[in-house]
Amino acid sequence: MGSELNRYLVRPERWEALPADWDAVFGRSAPLAVEIGFGSGEFLSWAAREHPGWNWVGFETSLTCITKAGRKLAHWGAGNVRLALVDGQFALRELFPDESVARVYVHFPCPWPKARHAERRLVGPGFGQTLAAVLAPDGLFTLTTDVLWYAEDAAACLAEANPFRVTGPQPLVEEGPGTRYERKWRGQGRAIWQVVAERKVKGAIQRIAEGTMPHVRIAVPVTPETVARAVGLREAWPGGAFAVKEAFFAPDGKIALLRAFATDDDFQQHYFLAVVPDQAGAMVKLDGATVPFRTPAVKRSVAAVAAALEGR
């Protein structure tokens, strides 16, 4: 499966230029469509075959789903799809230039029915702002769900924003995206609902990720004593936070790794910081094995660890 997956998997966290040049990623210029949360890849593999003249990008947070989708795409020989293991809401905002996406699809997202979990629902004001910015003129967002109140809530949220002309929710009588969830819910006699939002007015967003790799030189040696200063380091501010949990040393005791967590507006990342000796002292940088997106919280953690190691 490794070679099949490598054919489709992209690692945008490693790209030096963001938002991405998707024409370069695909090696051709074509209309761009995105599916957020593609599950096992049923819709994505079907859509890629039905619309070979389009470039398709899918986002998932499950490696199992990535693997299953890769198998389906390889079976059909689809060459116009790329998959990424990253939160789709974050990716839509950070990875696509303004007015570059023709279609965005979401199929059967978790509705998060409890009131205290409402902020976790995908379609909210922030998502609407992202759609208004990255969708091309007259670009479409399509939501399919079996939960009527969720469809109504999403439609109302998008209708409140001037950039959209919203249709629905409408019952999807004929077979829709063909996912396993659709088959399951139809088999149980549930109705399937669809909301379509057409972008009419361009929106504006602030992106937070960039490709430059943060690093800081320090003028102290790498020792267990100096590295211990950074363990337990944490900081929080409106919109972000980071924490350094523990340290590990290479067998020769020269290179240290610090396990860290960061969050930017609820986008969470787990990564390692490397403290590598050099002639002047040491370099604090992101470890190459777990490169995160270079968000403000990640960059702030690099600077804070360097300051702690120097005793500042």
TORKOL-4160 file (C-alpha; in steps of 0.2 Angstrom, whole numbers, padded with zeros to 4 digits, m for minus):
312
<pt num="1" X="0000" Y="0000" Z="0000"/>
<pt num="2" X="0015" Y="0012" Z="0003"/>
<pt num="3" X="0018" Y="0016" Z="m0015"/>
<pt num="4" X="m0001" Y="0018" Z="m0019"/>
<pt num="5" X="m0003" Y="0030" Z="m0004"/>
<pt num="6" X="0013" Y="0040" Z="m0009"/>
<pt num="7" X="0005" Y="0043" Z="m0026"/>
<pt num="8" X="m0009" Y="0053" Z="m0018"/>
<pt num="9" X="m0003" Y="0059" Z="m0001"/>
<pt num="10" X="0004" Y="0077" Z="0000"/>
<pt num="11" X="0012" Y="0085" Z="0015"/>
<pt num="12" X="0007" Y="0103" Z="0015"/>
<pt num="13" X="0015" Y="0106" Z="0032"/>
<pt num="14" X="0032" Y="0104" Z="0023"/>
<pt num="15" X="0029" Y="0116" Z="0009"/>
<pt num="16" X="0039" Y="0132" Z="0010"/>
<pt num="17" X="0026" Y="0143" Z="0001"/>
<pt num="18" X="0008" Y="0145" Z="0008"/>
<pt num="19" X="m0006" Y="0146" Z="0001"/>
<pt num="20" X="m0001" Y="0133" Z="m0011"/>
<pt num="21" X="0001" Y="0133" Z="m0030"/>
<pt num="22" X="m0011" Y="0119" Z="m0034"/>
<pt num="23" X="m0007" Y="0119" Z="m0052"/>
<pt num="24" X="0011" Y="0115" Z="m0048"/>
<pt num="25" X="0005" Y="0101" Z="m0036"/>
<pt num="26" X="m0005" Y="0093" Z="m0050"/>
<pt num="27" X="0006" Y="0097" Z="m0064"/>
<pt num="28" X="m0008" Y="0105" Z="m0074"/>
<pt num="29" X="m0021" Y="0119" Z="m0073"/>
<pt num="30" X="m0039" Y="0114" Z="m0070"/>
<pt num="31" X="m0054" Y="0118" Z="m0059"/>
<pt num="32" X="m0051" Y="0114" Z="m0041"/>
<pt num="33" X="m0063" Y="0105" Z="m0030"/>
<pt num="34" X="m0061" Y="0100" Z="m0011"/>
<pt num="35" X="m0069" Y="0087" Z="0000"/>
<pt num="36" X="m0068" Y="0089" Z="0018"/>
<pt num="37" X="m0069" Y="0073" Z="0028"/>
<pt num="38" X="m0069" Y="0061" Z="0014"/>
<pt num="39" X="m0071" Y="0045" Z="0025"/>
<pt num="40" X="m0067" Y="0030" Z="0015"/>
<pt num="41" X="m0066" Y="0040" Z="m0001"/>
<pt num="42" X="m0082" Y="0033" Z="m0010"/>
<pt num="43" X="m0087" Y="0051" Z="m0016"/>
<pt num="44" X="m0069" Y="0056" Z="m0020"/>
<pt num="45" X="m0065" Y="0041" Z="m0031"/>
<pt num="46" X="m0082" Y="0043" Z="m0040"/>
<pt num="47" X="m0080" Y="0061" Z="m0043"/>
<pt num="48" X="m0062" Y="0060" Z="m0049"/>
<pt num="49" X="m0068" Y="0047" Z="m0062"/>
<pt num="50" X="m0084" Y="0057" Z="m0067"/>
<pt num="51" X="m0074" Y="0073" Z="m0069"/>
<pt num="52" X="m0057" Y="0069" Z="m0075"/>
<pt num="53" X="m0054" Y="0087" Z="m0081"/>
<pt num="54" X="m0055" Y="0093" Z="m0062"/>
<pt num="55" X="m0042" Y="0093" Z="m0049"/>
<pt num="56" X="m0048" Y="0085" Z="m0033"/>
<pt num="57" X="m0041" Y="0088" Z="m0015"/>
<pt num="58" X="m0047" Y="0078" Z="0000"/>
<pt num="59" X="m0044" Y="0081" Z="0018"/>
<pt num="60" X="m0045" Y="0069" Z="0033"/>
<pt num="61" X="m0039" Y="0067" Z="0051"/>
<pt num="62" X="m0038" Y="0048" Z="0050"/>
<pt num="63" X="m0024" Y="0039" Z="0043"/>
<pt num="64" X="m0035" Y="0023" Z="0041"/>
<pt num="65" X="m0047" Y="0034" Z="0030"/>
<pt num="66" X="m0032" Y="0040" Z="0020"/>
<pt num="67" X="m0026" Y="0022" Z="0017"/>
<pt num="68" X="m0044" Y="0016" Z="0012"/>
<pt num="69" X="m0046" Y="0031" Z="0000"/>
<pt num="70" X="m0029" Y="0028" Z="m0008"/>
<pt num="71" X="m0034" Y="0010" Z="m0012"/>
<pt num="72" X="m0050" Y="0015" Z="m0020"/>
<pt num="73" X="m0041" Y="0028" Z="m0030"/>
<pt num="74" X="m0027" Y="0016" Z="m0035"/>
<pt num="75" X="m0040" Y="0003" Z="m0041"/>
<pt num="76" X="m0048" Y="0015" Z="m0053"/>
<pt num="77" X="m0031" Y="0023" Z="m0058"/>
<pt num="78" X="m0036" Y="0041" Z="m0054"/>
<pt num="79" X="m0022" Y="0053" Z="m0056"/>
<pt num="80" X="m0032" Y="0069" Z="m0053"/>
<pt num="81" X="m0033" Y="0068" Z="m0034"/>
<pt num="82" X="m0022" Y="0073" Z="m0019"/>
<pt num="83" X="m0025" Y="0068" Z="m0001"/>
<pt num="84" X="m0019" Y="0076" Z="0015"/>
<pt num="85" X="m0019" Y="0071" Z="0033"/>
<pt num="86" X="m0025" Y="0088" Z="0041"/>
<pt num="87" X="m0040" Y="0096" Z="0048"/>
<pt num="88" X="m0050" Y="0102" Z="0033"/>
<pt num="89" X="m0057" Y="0118" Z="0040"/>
<pt num="90" X="m0039" Y="0124" Z="0044"/>
<pt num="91" X="m0033" Y="0117" Z="0027"/>
<pt num="92" X="m0046" Y="0126" Z="0017"/>
<pt num="93" X="m0041" Y="0143" Z="0025"/>
<pt num="94" X="m0022" Y="0141" Z="0025"/>
<pt num="95" X="m0019" Y="0131" Z="0009"/>
<pt num="96" X="m0029" Y="0139" Z="m0005"/>
<pt num="97" X="m0027" Y="0156" Z="m0012"/>
<pt num="98" X="m0042" Y="0168" Z="m0013"/>
<pt num="99" X="m0055" Y="0164" Z="m0026"/>
<pt num="100" X="m0046" Y="0148" Z="m0031"/>
<pt num="101" X="m0058" Y="0134" Z="m0027"/>
<pt num="102" X="m0074" Y="0130" Z="m0038"/>
<pt num="103" X="m0082" Y="0117" Z="m0027"/>
<pt num="104" X="m0082" Y="0112" Z="m0008"/>
<pt num="105" X="m0091" Y="0097" Z="m0002"/>
<pt num="106" X="m0095" Y="0090" Z="0015"/>
<pt num="107" X="m0104" Y="0074" Z="0017"/>
<pt num="108" X="m0112" Y="0068" Z="0034"/>
<pt num="109" X="m0101" Y="0078" Z="0046"/>
<pt num="110" X="m0104" Y="0075" Z="0064"/>
<pt num="111" X="m0118" Y="0087" Z="0070"/>
<pt num="112" X="m0112" Y="0089" Z="0088"/>
<pt num="113" X="m0130" Y="0089" Z="0094"/>
<pt num="114" X="m0126" Y="0095" Z="0112"/>
<pt num="115" X="m0127" Y="0113" Z="0115"/>
<pt num="116" X="m0110" Y="0114" Z="0124"/>
<pt num="117" X="m0102" Y="0106" Z="0108"/>
<pt num="118" X="m0110" Y="0118" Z="0096"/>
<pt num="119" X="m0093" Y="0127" Z="0093"/>
<pt num="120" X="m0086" Y="0111" Z="0086"/>
<pt num="121" X="m0099" Y="0111" Z="0072"/>
<pt num="122" X="m0090" Y="0113" Z="0055"/>
<pt num="123" X="m0102" Y="0126" Z="0048"/>
<pt num="124" X="m0100" Y="0142" Z="0058"/>
<pt num="125" X="m0096" Y="0160" Z="0055"/>
<pt num="126" X="m0077" Y="0156" Z="0054"/>
<pt num="127" X="m0080" Y="0143" Z="0041"/>
<pt num="128" X="m0092" Y="0154" Z="0031"/>
<pt num="129" X="m0079" Y="0168" Z="0030"/>
<pt num="130" X="m0066" Y="0155" Z="0024"/>
<pt num="131" X="m0078" Y="0149" Z="0010"/>
<pt num="132" X="m0082" Y="0167" Z="0005"/>
<pt num="133" X="m0063" Y="0170" Z="0003"/>
<pt num="134" X="m0057" Y="0154" Z="m0006"/>
<pt num="135" X="m0072" Y="0150" Z="m0017"/>
<pt num="136" X="m0071" Y="0157" Z="m0035"/>
<pt num="137" X="m0085" Y="0169" Z="m0041"/>
<pt num="138" X="m0101" Y="0158" Z="m0041"/>
<pt num="139" X="m0092" Y="0144" Z="m0033"/>
<pt num="140" X="m0102" Y="0131" Z="m0023"/>
<pt num="141" X="m0102" Y="0124" Z="m0006"/>
<pt num="142" X="m0113" Y="0108" Z="m0004"/>
<pt num="143" X="m0117" Y="0100" Z="0012"/>
<pt num="144" X="m0126" Y="0083" Z="0013"/>
<pt num="145" X="m0133" Y="0076" Z="0030"/>
<pt num="146" X="m0146" Y="0065" Z="0037"/>
<pt num="147" X="m0149" Y="0077" Z="0052"/>
<pt num="148" X="m0162" Y="0090" Z="0047"/>
<pt num="149" X="m0160" Y="0102" Z="0061"/>
<pt num="150" X="m0141" Y="0102" Z="0057"/>
<pt num="151" X="m0145" Y="0106" Z="0039"/>
<pt num="152" X="m0156" Y="0120" Z="0044"/>
<pt num="153" X="m0144" Y="0127" Z="0056"/>
<pt num="154" X="m0130" Y="0127" Z="0043"/>
<pt num="155" X="m0141" Y="0135" Z="0030"/>
<pt num="156" X="m0146" Y="0149" Z="0042"/>
<pt num="157" X="m0128" Y="0152" Z="0046"/>
<pt num="158" X="m0123" Y="0154" Z="0028"/>
<pt num="159" X="m0139" Y="0164" Z="0024"/>
<pt num="160" X="m0135" Y="0177" Z="0037"/>
<pt num="161" X="m0119" Y="0181" Z="0028"/>
<pt num="162" X="m0121" Y="0192" Z="0013"/>
<pt num="163" X="m0108" Y="0183" Z="0002"/>
<pt num="164" X="m0120" Y="0168" Z="m0001"/>
<pt num="165" X="m0136" Y="0163" Z="m0010"/>
<pt num="166" X="m0142" Y="0148" Z="m0001"/>
<pt num="167" X="m0154" Y="0134" Z="m0007"/>
<pt num="168" X="m0161" Y="0121" Z="0005"/>
<pt num="169" X="m0161" Y="0111" Z="0015"/>
<pt num="170" X="m0170" Y="0100" Z="0002"/>
<pt num="171" X="m0173" Y="0082" Z="0002"/>
<pt num="172" X="m0161" Y="0072" Z="m0008"/>
<pt num="173" X="m0173" Y="0059" Z="m0016"/>
<pt num="174" X="m0161" Y="0051" Z="m0028"/>
<pt num="175" X="m0145" Y="0043" Z="m0023"/>
<pt num="176" X="m0132" Y="0057" Z="m0018"/>
<pt num="177" X="m0114" Y="0055" Z="m0014"/>
<pt num="178" X="m0114" Y="0036" Z="m0013"/>
<pt num="179" X="m0105" Y="0036" Z="0004"/>
<pt num="180" X="m0107" Y="0021" Z="0016"/>
<pt num="181" X="m0116" Y="0033" Z="0028"/>
<pt num="182" X="m0129" Y="0037" Z="0015"/>
<pt num="183" X="m0131" Y="0019" Z="0012"/>
<pt num="184" X="m0133" Y="0016" Z="0030"/>
<pt num="185" X="m0145" Y="0030" Z="0034"/>
<pt num="186" X="m0156" Y="0026" Z="0018"/>
<pt num="187" X="m0156" Y="0008" Z="0024"/>
<pt num="188" X="m0164" Y="0014" Z="0040"/>
<pt num="189" X="m0177" Y="0024" Z="0031"/>
<pt num="190" X="m0169" Y="0041" Z="0035"/>
<pt num="191" X="m0171" Y="0056" Z="0024"/>
<pt num="192" X="m0156" Y="0064" Z="0017"/>
<pt num="193" X="m0154" Y="0083" Z="0016"/>
<pt num="194" X="m0144" Y="0094" Z="0005"/>
<pt num="195" X="m0139" Y="0112" Z="0007"/>
<pt num="196" X="m0130" Y="0122" Z="m0007"/>
<pt num="197" X="m0123" Y="0139" Z="m0005"/>
<pt num="198" X="m0117" Y="0149" Z="m0020"/>
<pt num="199" X="m0104" Y="0163" Z="m0017"/>
<pt num="200" X="m0109" Y="0180" Z="m0023"/>
<pt num="201" X="m0098" Y="0192" Z="m0014"/>
<pt num="202" X="m0079" Y="0189" Z="m0010"/>
<pt num="203" X="m0074" Y="0188" Z="0008"/>
<pt num="204" X="m0058" Y="0192" Z="0017"/>
<pt num="205" X="m0048" Y="0181" Z="0030"/>
<pt num="206" X="m0032" Y="0181" Z="0039"/>
<pt num="207" X="m0021" Y="0166" Z="0037"/>
<pt num="208" X="m0009" Y="0161" Z="0051"/>
<pt num="209" X="0003" Y="0148" Z="0043"/>
<pt num="210" X="0018" Y="0151" Z="0033"/>
<pt num="211" X="0032" Y="0140" Z="0026"/>
<pt num="212" X="0047" Y="0148" Z="0034"/>
<pt num="213" X="0056" Y="0136" Z="0047"/>
<pt num="214" X="0058" Y="0145" Z="0064"/>
<pt num="215" X="0075" Y="0142" Z="0072"/>
<pt num="216" X="0085" Y="0151" Z="0086"/>
<pt num="217" X="0103" Y="0150" Z="0090"/>
<pt num="218" X="0108" Y="0150" Z="0108"/>
<pt num="219" X="0125" Y="0153" Z="0116"/>
<pt num="220" X="0124" Y="0139" Z="0129"/>
<pt num="221" X="0129" Y="0120" Z="0128"/>
<pt num="222" X="0116" Y="0106" Z="0127"/>
<pt num="223" X="0116" Y="0097" Z="0143"/>
<pt num="224" X="0103" Y="0089" Z="0154"/>
<pt num="225" X="0103" Y="0103" Z="0165"/>
<pt num="226" X="0100" Y="0117" Z="0152"/>
<pt num="227" X="0087" Y="0106" Z="0143"/>
<pt num="228" X="0078" Y="0103" Z="0160"/>
<pt num="229" X="0074" Y="0122" Z="0160"/>
<pt num="230" X="0062" Y="0120" Z="0146"/>
<pt num="231" X="0052" Y="0105" Z="0152"/>
<pt num="232" X="0035" Y="0111" Z="0158"/>
<pt num="233" X="0036" Y="0127" Z="0149"/>
<pt num="234" X="0019" Y="0133" Z="0144"/>
<pt num="235" X="0011" Y="0149" Z="0139"/>
<pt num="236" X="m0007" Y="0154" Z="0134"/>
<pt num="237" X="m0014" Y="0170" Z="0126"/>
<pt num="238" X="m0031" Y="0174" Z="0117"/>
<pt num="239" X="m0031" Y="0163" Z="0102"/>
<pt num="240" X="m0016" Y="0152" Z="0106"/>
<pt num="241" X="m0006" Y="0141" Z="0118"/>
<pt num="242" X="0009" Y="0129" Z="0119"/>
<pt num="243" X="0016" Y="0117" Z="0131"/>
<pt num="244" X="0033" Y="0108" Z="0132"/>
<pt num="245" X="0030" Y="0091" Z="0140"/>
<pt num="246" X="0046" Y="0081" Z="0141"/>
<pt num="247" X="0064" Y="0079" Z="0135"/>
<pt num="248" X="0073" Y="0065" Z="0126"/>
<pt num="249" X="0092" Y="0063" Z="0123"/>
<pt num="250" X="0101" Y="0054" Z="0109"/>
<pt num="251" X="0112" Y="0040" Z="0115"/>
<pt num="252" X="0127" Y="0051" Z="0114"/>
<pt num="253" X="0119" Y="0064" Z="0124"/>
<pt num="254" X="0122" Y="0078" Z="0112"/>
<pt num="255" X="0105" Y="0081" Z="0103"/>
<pt num="256" X="0089" Y="0084" Z="0114"/>
<pt num="257" X="0071" Y="0082" Z="0108"/>
<pt num="258" X="0057" Y="0091" Z="0117"/>
<pt num="259" X="0040" Y="0085" Z="0115"/>
<pt num="260" X="0028" Y="0100" Z="0113"/>
<pt num="261" X="0009" Y="0104" Z="0109"/>
<pt num="262" X="0002" Y="0120" Z="0102"/>
<pt num="263" X="m0015" Y="0126" Z="0098"/>
<pt num="264" X="m0020" Y="0141" Z="0087"/>
<pt num="265" X="m0039" Y="0145" Z="0087"/>
<pt num="266" X="m0043" Y="0126" Z="0091"/>
<pt num="267" X="m0031" Y="0119" Z="0078"/>
<pt num="268" X="m0020" Y="0108" Z="0088"/>
<pt num="269" X="m0003" Y="0101" Z="0084"/>
<pt num="270" X="0009" Y="0089" Z="0092"/>
<pt num="271" X="0028" Y="0090" Z="0087"/>
<pt num="272" X="0046" Y="0089" Z="0093"/>
<pt num="273" X="0059" Y="0103" Z="0095"/>
<pt num="274" X="0077" Y="0098" Z="0092"/>
<pt num="275" X="0091" Y="0106" Z="0102"/>
<pt num="276" X="0107" Y="0103" Z="0091"/>
<pt num="277" X="0124" Y="0108" Z="0097"/>
<pt num="278" X="0135" Y="0118" Z="0085"/>
<pt num="279" X="0151" Y="0128" Z="0087"/>
<pt num="280" X="0143" Y="0143" Z="0095"/>
<pt num="281" X="0132" Y="0134" Z="0107"/>
<pt num="282" X="0116" Y="0126" Z="0100"/>
<pt num="283" X="0102" Y="0128" Z="0088"/>
<pt num="284" X="0084" Y="0126" Z="0093"/>
<pt num="285" X="0073" Y="0121" Z="0078"/>
<pt num="286" X="0058" Y="0110" Z="0073"/>
<pt num="287" X="0063" Y="0092" Z="0072"/>
<pt num="288" X="0062" Y="0086" Z="0054"/>
<pt num="289" X="0052" Y="0070" Z="0058"/>
<pt num="290" X="0037" Y="0079" Z="0065"/>
<pt num="291" X="0036" Y="0095" Z="0055"/>
<pt num="292" X="0020" Y="0105" Z="0060"/>
<pt num="293" X="0012" Y="0120" Z="0051"/>
<pt num="294" X="0022" Y="0135" Z="0056"/>
<pt num="295" X="0008" Y="0144" Z="0065"/>
<pt num="296" X="0011" Y="0158" Z="0078"/>
<pt num="297" X="0010" Y="0146" Z="0093"/>
<pt num="298" X="0023" Y="0135" Z="0085"/>
<pt num="299" X="0035" Y="0149" Z="0082"/>
<pt num="300" X="0032" Y="0156" Z="0099"/>
<pt num="301" X="0036" Y="0139" Z="0107"/>
<pt num="302" X="0053" Y="0139" Z="0098"/>
<pt num="303" X="0058" Y="0156" Z="0104"/>
<pt num="304" X="0052" Y="0153" Z="0122"/>
<pt num="305" X="0062" Y="0137" Z="0123"/>
<pt num="306" X="0077" Y="0146" Z="0117"/>
<pt num="307" X="0075" Y="0159" Z="0130"/>
<pt num="308" X="0072" Y="0146" Z="0143"/>
<pt num="309" X="0088" Y="0136" Z="0139"/>
<pt num="310" X="0098" Y="0152" Z="0140"/>
<pt num="311" X="0091" Y="0156" Z="0157"/>
<pt num="312" X="0082" Y="0172" Z="0151"/>
